[in-house]
Amino acid sequence: HFAHVFCHNGNWTEAEKLEIEVMKKRQQLLGPAHPHTLKSIGNLALKYWSQGKW
């Protein structure tokens, strides 16, 4: 996961952009209730939480 690498290096902005892109693609391709889509939403939420944005 590239987003994880970005986070590990402190590049939160790039990690967030990538997580949003992946989430949107999964929503389009798999639907909003698919487990992989929900995982992407959770990953994005974790990024926000880690930054104190949530």
Helices and strands as residue ranges (DSSP letters): H 2-8, H 12-30, H 35-50
